[in-house]
Amino acid sequence: MPISLVATCDLRQTQAEAYKEKFGAKAAYTDYRTMIQREKLDAVVICVGFDQKGRPLYPQLAIECMRLGVHVFIEKPPAATAAEVAE
């Protein structure tokens, strides 16, 4: 099944636009909630860093995206603790 990159998202508009151009997306956003609602996405790929303690930033984002009804692809590990994984 082919995958179509519909939109990119970054907190900085200039970066979101740069990713859009680089990867050939149709739209760029600074708010992932708005992006998911407007684009009617099937899935998102979350690529973010880690906090100052080395804990991944994506678990809470992934939970919110799944609650918005989209599948989520994330890096490993899925969370910093077993409790976060269960959530």
Order of alpha helices (4+ residues) and beta strands (2+ residues): beta-alpha-beta-alpha-beta-alpha-beta-alpha
